[in-house]
Amino acid sequence: MTLATLFEKIKEKKSYLCIGLDPAMHKIPKHLLQYDDPIFEFNKQIIDATLPYCVAYKPNVAFYEALGTKGWETLEKTFNYLPQEIFTIADAKRGDIGNTSACYAQAFFEHMNVDAITVAPYMGKDTVKPFLIYENKWVILLALTSNASSKDFQTLYLKDSNEQLFERVVKESLLWATPDQLMFVVGATQAKMLTKIRAMIPQHFLLIPGVGTQGGSLEEVSQLGMNQQCGLLVNVSRSIIYASKDKDFASQAAAAAKKVQQEMKKFLDILL
Amino acid sequence: MTLATLFEKIKEKKSYLCIGLDPAMHKIPKHLLQYDDPIFEFNKQIIDATLPYCVAYKPNVAFYEALGTKGWETLEKTFNYLPQEIFTIADAKRGDIGNTSACYAQAFFEHMNVDAITVAPYMGKDTVKPFLIYENKWVILLALTSNASSKDFQTLYLKDSNEQLFERVVKESLLWATPDQLMFVVGATQAKMLTKIRAMIPQHFLLIPGVGTQGGSLEEVSQLGMNQQCGLLVNVSRSIIYASKDKDFASQAAAAAKKVQQEMKKFLDILL
């Protein structure tokens, strides 16, 4: 999907919500366990119910790998089930030397036909380049993550430039790709950094996890992070997909998604 | 596997060779394509032939993911096929926030029962902790990798301490785990840094990729990196597994592995 198409979808749906599909067998409603593939059934019903309110879905690959081969199959089925017009993200945080990253690109861009994959930057340009040869596919590079330990390394100051490590990651990566291929992960819990980040990358989309269970504020993120093409995909996982643990889980998920979308509409109305 | 057991195996086999099982469908001998699972058949024959000469195997997960669900199944079969007494490494370079890393730990330490997994450090302590609750299992943390772009971020100097980023990664991680749970990836192409690294971590094992096709020197790595318990697992992939592309691929792989092992024996004889 191109940046222009993504922005069209955002305007159409008045939403920049990304729903994180991170289901665990012990957390989904009990009545689904009778299905042959309970996790897929859960995802399917969540997708059907929440599709009007979001522009993207982001399965976190770890939750599927935890179930072994069967889980990998569920992941493939989930990506296949998602309609063409929705932006799909494999939250995989991959990254390795060139010939290995090429295999990861093949896995996610070819086999699963996702629009985007999250990539870890520690190993540098080599690790990112093989993902960039695919047209209309995206790398979402970890910049400043939502977890407490992001301070262990990401915010350390560098001697040569007085930048923080995550700033250098962002700046360096601008040499590798255009804003049509590259987004950045910035945690909602890092909202106060968004002004600084937007000054560096006024045009790029940001994928913002950490709203909801992790405590980030949608209002703050939207006010500080939006650009003229919205520029934000805000991810919410647990507070939507686990809005109810009963038979009404899908309609409750839809209600929770709609509530977020309605708030997003307010911020988009100011922008547009 | 414990550190003591690993060292016993090294002494027994006079080898600290780790063989990288990174097979690609277009690179394995053509006659294997008639098998139901050509990659597994390739791995099986490589393992059977090279087992006397190595102490560890390291499938790189990307090569299996590139084949989709079927590839994931092949990876599981490969780990199941590897005998209990060999050290097994999932080269997966995973790392995510706590609840997600816990899923990756479940995938590799429970489903696949591997001894060790490679982990990327960018997101800090949160990403590593969930792997450390497993007894006799190992995290192999990326420190200084073998690729050219390792210089993009890993070797940058930090303002607060005049350390390079990879040094800080090593030092910080020493607070999280003991030498019985934690190894580090240091590329063979970075051999001149080994003296510095050994001064910081005299006891830890290092996983050294980059000997062979990538151009690192076994002699240099061994001379600079060994400690009193060997402390090295040197990985060789392509120059062993693709020693021949014909029907004799397994015996040629064995010959290539034996050649490396014979050289390792010389260095071990000096140490022991």
Interface residues (C-beta under 8 A of the other chain):
Chain A: D22 A24 N60 A62 F63 E65 A66 L67 G68 T69 G71 W72 E73 E76 D91 K93 R94 G95 D96 I97 G98 T100 S101 C103 Y104 Q106 A107 H111 M112 A120 P121 Y122 M123 G124 K125 D126 T127 L142 T145 S146 N147 A148 S149 S150 K151 D152 F153 Q154 L156 Y157 L158 K159 D160 N162 L165 R168 V169 E172
Chain B: D22 A24 N60 A62 F63 E65 A66 L67 G68 T69 G71 W72 E73 E76 D91 K93 R94 G95 D96 I97 G98 T100 S101 C103 Y104 Q106 A107 H111 M112 A120 P121 Y122 M123 G124 K125 D126 T127 L142 T145 S146 N147 A148 S149 S150 K151 D152 F153 Q154 L156 Y157 L158 K159 D160 N162 L165 R168 V169 E172
